[in-house]
């Protein structure tokens, strides 16, 4: 059952203009006297609004034409008494309104609910629209009038006095202030005074009276309320803020035209979209995949003590950032994840935490690795081992250790291990365009990341021999599972800028402000920031994201090898898209024309630099930042020489 709320807000314009509505007038059109109508009457009385009640459409029209109410609430529950929608239409046609808004209110006779609804309407967008249009009306009057003009308050106190020969000066000044207000930073950096403090207090009081709603709606309502008593430059700056907030992409930077930077646009298109450019009739179906089982020669799990010396030797410096994962790949015949996983999980005491036998962990690592595709040039178990290595490295950083609990560390290591399991070597956009079964299963949303997380738990829990979670207490398992899923989903690139911005605004900036102060109280506050549950989630997301795309921060030779591998995988995708007649998601990755240096430069500029600057500010990673700087200069030098290859030609 619903009520119809029709808002019609009137404004009279003459030589003396009063833009403030002193007391709102509310018309209740209810066929019957019941709990709902009584609640609205009580709400109006509490809010200080004048209230009239009409029982018939005729009485409602007569009352409205006499008093021109600001708000009309019509009972839409009993259509046999009168047609509320017809009455709305008639009201619209007979009044001259500044603004008309129609919305529905679900029947709720709770008095406080009705009161909150009225207060929200009073301080919401309608009031802001009245003020804005009233201002326009005032300036129209100033423009048109040839006589002296006085603008007074509702108490007949003169607010503005102007006449013809000073009018031009007044108007010009107004235009200059508009121009100056375009820099939002200049308006927000000014010192606050008693008036602004009073406005903030008033705005917060209004927020507490609002009904439950989305956070972004609350933010917009706060800004609207703040605009009411703000100077013109601030009000206009807040208008720009509202325009930005009402867009759907709040975190993704806006790119220039495709012609300006095709490499960046193609990377963004390939990594940050769901591939909605579809072709009908060309469906590329990925058959339901049979899970890989452990190869026969691996059925007897290895122990750390059984690892061949040549492999153990390649892992001697696995705690160093400069660790060469490709040496381990060669030594293990493309099975680096099992061996490196055994050593890292042992170093972090994962078996002890999970109450899991080492044999179970070994079986789990082997079956997870068996479900990575060794045929992929990039998204294979070597990449998973590399991400696991980076994750372990980050977990040893002092501030990261201060932020995370043991369960977070274990979740991070598990998430890194499984984060790309069964990756087909194609992007989400490709799978969505191709109509793959995975895309259909996950509704074209975070397709691969959802699959990696789901499959990892399917593999783990289907067989006790590799179920590393078997001995965990139920609630602890649920907590660990949720953390792993959240981290794996965080590797999806569509929310890249959202994750980075939240990390910077919730953690980096508050910590930086506290460090400038440097008192003991600030040290305690810093610990609170680091250990807050919502911030621990942001740290874990940032950690795995940085580990996942840390290639440009590796030593140059490793960086070059990874660049070649990811380029080859994108080349293969482009080849297949052309063969299948699918949309080419990243046209610049044509193996015959692609400039690998340009693609790396774009990737570093767009995705890497800001993220690692933020991560370095948090975790203190000077060696990574030095590698990043060196690698960027390397790719730049190749590009300046018009080279498209990974390396310069031999001299």
N, C-alpha and C positions, 0 to 999 in steps of 0.2 A: 504494500500500500504506500502510495507516495503523495506528498503535497507538492503543489507547484508554487515556486517562489518567483514572482515577477518584480524586478527592480526597475523603477522609473524615477529618475532623479532630475528635478527641474532647476532651471536657472533663469532669473530675470536680469535683463541687461538694460541699464539706463545711464544717465550721466553720472550718477553716484552708484557705484557697483559694490555689492557685498558678496564676497565669494564664499564665505563660511556658512555652512548649514548649522545653525545653532543647536536645534533639537530635531532629531529625526522623527518623522511622522510615519507610523506603520498602520496599514489597513489590513485587518484580518477578515477574509471572506470565508466564513464557515457556515455551512447549512445548519449544523447542529452545535449545541453547546456540549462539549465533551472534554475529556482529559487533555487532548492535544491542544485544543483552542485555549483552554485555561492555562496550560503551560506556556504558550506563547504570550498570553496576556501578562502572566507573572514575569516572564523574561523581559518583556518591554518595560514593565514597571521598574525592574531591577536595573536595567540598562539606562534608565532615564529617558526612554523614548515615549512620545505621545502615541496612544493606541486607540483606533476606532474599530468596531466590529460590525460587519454587515452580514445578513443572513441570506440575501437574494442578490442576483446579478444587478437588478435595477438599483437596489440600495447601495451596492458597491460603486456603481458608476456615478450615482448622485453624490456620494461621499467623496469620491476621488476628484470629480470636477469641482467640488467646493473647496477642498483642502490640498489637492495636488500632492498626494503622499509620496514619500521617498521610497517606501518599500511596501509591496503588496504580497501577502501570503494567501494563496487560494487553496482551499481544500479540494484535492483531486480524487478523494476516496469514494465519494458518493455521486456518481455521474447522473443519477436519476433526478437530482435536485437542480443541478445546473452544469453547463459545459464550461469547465475551467479554461480550456484552451481557446474556446471562442471568446470568452471574456478577456483573456490575455490579448488576443488579436485586436479586439475592439479598443482596449486601453491604448495599445500601440498606435492605433490609427487616429485617436482623438487627442493625444497629448504631444507637446513639443518637448522632447527629452534630450538631456545631455548624453545620457547613456542608458541603454536597456540591456539587461541580462536576464536570461531565464534559466533556472536550474531546478533540479528536483531534490526534495528532501525526503528521505525514507522515514516513514512514520515512527516516531519515538516520543512518547509523552513525558519522558524524563525532563524535569524543569531545567537542570543544568545543561543538558544537551541542547535544548532550545536556546538557552541564554548564550552558550558558546557559539551556536550557529549565527545568532544575531551579531555578536561581537566580531566574529570573523568577517561577516559581510560588511560591517561598519568600518573596519580597519583594513579591509582588503583592497582589491584592485579598483573597485568602483569609486571609492573615496579618492584614490590617487587620480583616476580619470577625471573626476569632477574638478579637482584642483588644477590639473593640467589644462583642461578646456576653459576653465574660468580664467586662467592666466592669459590664454590666447584671446579670450573675449575682452579682457582688460586692454591688452595691447591693440586689439582692433579698434576699441573705443578711442584710445589715445591717438591712433593713426588718423581716424576719421573726424574727430572733433576739432572744430576751429575755436572753441570757447575754453575758458578756464575749467579745469576738471579737479574735482576733489574725490578721493577714494577714502571711504570711512569704514570703520569696523562696525560690527553689529550694535555697538553701544554709541554709534554716531561720533566716534572719536576719529578725527581726520588722520589717515595714515600717509597719504601722498597728496601734495598740492602742486599742480603744474599748470602752465598756460602756454600759449602758442609759441612764443619765441624761445622758451627753454625746452620745448618738447623734443626737438631734434637732438639736442645734446643728451637728453635722458635716454632716448632710443638707441643712440650710437653707443653709449656706455653699455647698455644691455647687450648689444651685439658683441662688443669686445669681451665681455665676461663669458659669453657662450663659447667664443673661440678659445679662451684660456682654459675652459673646463674640459677640453678634450684630453688633456693629460691627466689620467686618473691618479697617477702617483702624486701629482702636485696637490690634489685635494685631500688625499688620505694622509699625507705626511705632516699636515699642519697640527700644531698643538691644540689640545682640547681645552674648552672653557666650561664655565658653569652651565651655559646653555646647552652645549652638546652633551654634557654629562646628564642633564635633565632629560634630554631627548632619548638617550640610551636607556635610562631608567624607565621612561614611559614606554618605549618599544618593548623592553623585556617584560613589563607587566602585561602588555597585550598578548605576547606570545604565550604566557602561562594560561591564558583564558581560551586558547585555541583547542579545537577538537583534534583527535589523532589524525595525522596526515603524513604524507611523504616528507622527508627532510628537506628536499629541494623546494617544496611548496612553502615550508616554514621560512626558509631563507628568503624566498621572494617576498613573502608577506612582511618580514622584518624590514627588508629594503624599502618596500612600498611605504611602510609606516614611517621609516626614517626620512623619506623624501618629503613628508608632509610639512615639516618645519625647518627644512634645510635651505640654505642659500641657493640661489639659482645654479651656480657652477657645480655645487655638490649634487644637487638634484639631477642635473643633466649627466654628470658622471655616473650616477647611480642608474640612470636610464640605459647607459651603455653597458653597465654591469648586467642589468636585467636582460638585455638583448643577448649577451653572451651566454647567460645561464639558461636561457630558453632553447638553446641549440641542443642537439642530441649528442654531439661529440664534444665533451667538456675537456678532454685531456689530450686529444690528438692534435698536433700542430697542423696549421693549414699550409698546404703546399702551394707552390706557384703552378704555372701551367705545365703541361706535360712536356712541351718543347723546351722549357727552361732546364729541366733535369730529368731526362727519361729514365736514367738508372735508378734514381731515388723513387720516382713514381712507380716503376715496375716492381721494385722491391716492396714498396708499401702495398701495391696491388696484390702481389703474390703472397705476402706474409701477413697482411692485416685485414684481408677481406674474406668473405665466405664464398667467393666465387659465384656471385649471383648472375653473372653473364652466362646464361645457359643456352644450349642449342637443343631443341626438341628433336627426338628421333635418333640422336647419336648417343646412346647410353652405354657407358663403359662399366660393365658390371664386374665388381671384384667378388669372386666366389667366396662363400663362407669358408673361412680358413681353418684347416685342421691344425690344432696346436702341435708344435714340434715337441718331440720327446728327446730325452738325453741320448746322444749317440752311444752306440754299444761300447766303444772303447773308453767311455767316461763313466760307466755304471758303477765302478768302484771309486768312491770319492777320494780325492787327494787330501792329505793333511798339509798344513804349513811345513811340517818337517819333511814331507815327501816331495816338495817342489824341486825340480831339477836345478842344479847349481847355476846353469847358464841363465835360467829364468830368474832365479833368486838374485843373481848379480845385477840384472837389468832393473830390479826394483829396489836396489840399495838406497837410492836417493829419492824414493817416492814421496817424501815429505817436503821436497823442494819444488818451488814453482816451475823451475826449468826442467823438471822431469820429462824425459823423452818417451811419450806413449807409443811412438811408432817402433822404437826398438823392442818394446815389450810385445807389440803386435806381431812382429816378425818372429821373436823368440818363442811365442806361444802358438804359432800357426793360426793367427786371427782369433785367438781365444783369450784376450787380455783381461776381460771383465772378471772371469772366475778367479784368476790368480791375484790380480790387484785387489779385488773385493775381499778375498780371504785375508790379505795382509792389513788392509785399512779397517775392515770390520773387527779384526782382532785387536788392532791398536786402540780402537774406541770402545772395546768391551761390549760389543753388540750382543754376542751370545749370552753373556752374563745378564745383561739387561732383559733380554727376551726369555730367559730361562730355557734356552734352546741349545740342544747338543750341537757340537761343531759339525758333525756329519750331516745334520739337517740343513745347516747354513750352506755347506758345500753343495749339497744337492740342489738347493734353491738357486744359488748363483749359477750353477751349470744349466738348469732348465730355463732360467731367465735369459741367459746368454744364447741358448739354443733357439730362442724365439726372436732374436735379432736377425736381420737379413744380412748375411755376409756379402751378398751380391750388391748391396747398396754401396756406392762409393763414399758416402758421408754418413748417413744415418744407420750405422752398424754398431756392433758391440764395442768397437774401439772408441767411437764417440761417447758411448755410455761410460766407458772406463775413464775417459778424459774428464767428463763432467763429474764423475765420482771423485776423481783426484782433486779437481778444483774445489768441490764441496768440502772435502776433508781439509784442504788447505785453509779455506775461509773459516771453518769451524774452530781452528786453532788460534784465530786472531782474538786478542784480549777482549775487545768490546763485544764481539760476537758471543764469546763465552759468558760474558756478563749478562747478555740478553736471554740466552736460551737455557732451557732445562735439559737434562739427559734425554727425556723422551723426544724433545725437539731435535736433538742431534741425531738420534737413531732414525727418526722420521726423515730427516734431510738426507742421510746416507741411503736409505731405502728408496726414497723418491728419485734421487740421482741415478740409482742403478736401473730403475724400471721406467724412467721418464719417456723413453722412445721405443719401448719394446714393441715388436711387430710393425715398425714403421715401414711403409711400402716404398719409401723413396720418392714420394710425391707430396705436394702441399695440400692443405685443406681446400684451397680454391680449386685445385685440379679434381679432387674427389667430389666436391659439390657440383662442379660443371659436368663431371662424368656420370653423375647419378649413381655413385657407388653404393653398395649396401651399407657401408659404414656411415656415409653421409645421410642416408635415409634413416638409419637406426638412431643417429644422434641429431636429427632435424637440422642439418647443416650448421650446427653450432659447436665450436671447439671439437670438431670431429675426431681428429687424431689424438688429442690430449685426453679426451674422454675414453677413447679406446685403450690407450696405454694404461691408464689408471684401472679401468675395469678388468682388462685382461691380466694385469699383474696380480690382482687379488683372486681372479679365477684360477690362475696357474698355481698360486700359493696354497689355496685352501682345498683344492680338489684331491690332494694326496698328502697323507700324513708324513711321508718321507721327506717332503720339502716344505712342510707348513711351519714356517718359522714363528708363526703367531699362536701355535697350538696351546702353549702353556701360559698364555697371558690371561690376566684377569679381564673380565668382559668390558668393564668401563675403561680400563687402560687401553685395551685393544681398540675400542671405539675412538678414543682420543687420538691414538697413533694413526689409525686408518684415516680419520678426517684430515689430519695434518699432511699425510702423504698425498691424498687426493688433492688437497688445496695447492700443494706445491707443484704437483704435476700439471694441474690446470693453469697455474701461473706462468708456465713456459709458453702458453699460447700467445702469439704476438699481437692479437687485436686489442688486448688491454695493456700493452707495454707501457704506454705513457701514463695510464691511470696508476699502475703500480709504482712507477718511478716518482710521479708527482706526490702520491700519498706518502711515500717513504720520505721524500724531502720535506714536505710540509708538517708531517706528524713527528718526525724523528730528527732529521738533520738541523732544521731551523731552531726548534726548541733547545737542542743540545748546544748549538752554537751560541745562542743567547745566554745560556747558563754559564758556558765557559768564559764568556766575556766578564761575567760578574766574579766568578772564582771563589765564592765563599763556601763554607761547610754546608750551609743550607742548600746551596746550589748542587753540591755533590750528591746530597740525599735526593734532591729533586731529579737529578740526572739518572739515578738508579731507578727511580719510579718510572721515568720515561722509558728506560730500556726494558724494564720487566713488565710493563703494562700488557695484558693479554693481547689487546688489539695490535700493539706495536710489535710484539713477538711474531705475530702472523706476518706483518709487513717485512720484518727482517728476514724471515724464512723465504718469503716470496722473492725478495731482492737477491738473497743468497743464491737460490737455484737459478734465477734468471741470469745473473752474472756468470755463474758456472757454465750455464748452457751455451752462452755465446761469447765465451772468453777468448776465442781464437785470436782476435786482433791484439790481445794483451800477452800472448805467448812469445817466446823468443822467435826471431825472424824466420828461421828455417821451419819451425813448426807452424808458424802463421802462414807461410807460403804453401806448405803441404795441405793445410786445411782449406785454404782458399781454392786450391786446385780441385779438391774433392767436392766441395759444395758446388762449385761451378759446373763440374761434370754432371752432378745429379740434376742441376737445373737445365743443363743442355739436354740431358736425356728426357726430361719432362717436356721440354719444348718440342723435341723430335716426335714424341708420342702424341702430343696435342695436335700437331700437324697431320700425323698419320691417321688419327681417329676423327679428324674434323672437329675438334673441340676448340673453344676459345683459347688463344695463346695468352696465358696469364702474364708472363714476363717476356715480352718480345725481345728485350735487349739480350736475353740469354739464348741467343742463336749462336751455335758453336762456330759458325763461319764469320760472324761479324762482331762478336762480343769483345769488349775491352774489360778484361778481368781487373786491371788496376782501377778503372773508373767505378766498377761495381763495388770494389772494396772501399774506395774512398767514400762513396755514397753511404754504404752500410755503416762505416765508422762515424761519419758526420751525423747521420740521422738517428741511429740506434745506440751506438756505443759510447760516444764521448760523454754526453750528459749523465748517462747511467753510471759509468765507471767513475766519473768525477764525484757523484753522490756516494757511491760505494766506498771509494777511497777516503772521502771525508769522514766516513763512519768507521771503516775498518783499518785504515792506514796501510796503503798498498803502494809504496813508492816504486818498487821494482816493476809492478804491472804497468803503472802509468808511464814509466820510462820505455818499456817495450812498446806500448801503444804509440808513443810519440815517434819512436824509431821506425815502426812499421808503417805509420801514416806517411812519414817522409819518404820511405822506400816506394810506396805505391805512387806518391806524387811525382817522384823522379821518373818512374816508368811512364806515367801519363804525360809528363812534359816532353818526353822523347817520342810521343805518339806510339808507344808500344802497347800491344794488346795482350801480351803474354805474361806468364808468372814471373819470368826472369828475363834479364837482358840477354841478347844473343852473345855467345862466346866471342871473345876478342880474337 
